[in-house]
Amino acid sequence: MPYSFLQTMIKERNIKHKTIQNELGISKTMFSRKINGSRNGKFTLEEAIKIKEKFFPDIPVEVLFKK
């Protein structure tokens, strides 16, 4: 599963997908494509850093987004 650690951490910390979508300014569909590693949707570096800083400041970005 792409971004399985990120998905696990989102669940463990009870973060709603909608909250991350709003922070990134993207649609539900685009977030789904990105979190599932679709070839039509990948997180940009800016998005990855924003997610890390806002929701997971204690986890290195390279760990959080490891595929």
C-alpha positions in Angstrom: 0.0 0.0 0.0 1.6 3.3 -1.0 2.2 5.7 1.9 1.2 3.0 4.3 3.0 4.6 7.2 1.4 8.0 6.5 -2.0 6.3 6.3 -1.4 4.5 9.6 -0.4 7.7 11.3 -3.4 9.5 10.0 -5.6 6.8 11.5 -3.7 6.6 14.8 -3.9 10.3 15.4 -7.6 10.5 14.3 -6.9 13.1 11.6 -9.7 13.4 9.2 -8.8 13.3 5.5 -11.0 16.4 5.1 -8.8 18.3 7.4 -5.7 17.5 5.4 -7.6 18.2 2.1 -8.5 21.6 3.4 -5.0 22.4 4.6 -3.6 21.5 1.1 -6.5 23.1 -0.8 -7.3 20.0 -2.8 -10.4 18.0 -3.5 -11.4 14.7 -2.0 -10.7 12.9 -5.3 -7.2 14.4 -5.6 -6.3 13.6 -2.0 -7.5 10.0 -2.6 -5.3 9.8 -5.7 -2.3 11.2 -3.8 -2.6 9.1 -0.6 -3.1 5.9 -2.7 -0.1 6.7 -4.9 -2.0 6.9 -8.2 0.2 7.8 -11.1 -2.2 10.7 -11.8 -1.6 12.1 -8.3 1.5 12.5 -6.3 2.3 14.7 -3.3 4.4 17.7 -4.2 7.4 18.5 -2.0 5.5 21.5 -0.7 2.5 19.4 0.2 4.6 16.8 1.9 6.3 19.4 4.0 3.0 21.1 4.9 1.5 17.8 6.0 4.6 17.0 8.1 4.8 20.4 9.7 1.1 20.8 10.5 0.2 17.3 11.5 3.4 15.3 12.2 6.2 17.6 13.4 7.7 14.7 15.3 8.2 12.4 12.3 10.9 13.0 9.6 9.3 13.7 6.2 11.3 10.9 4.6 9.8 8.4 7.1 6.3 9.7 6.8 6.3 9.5 3.0 8.3 6.3 2.4 6.6 4.2 -0.1 
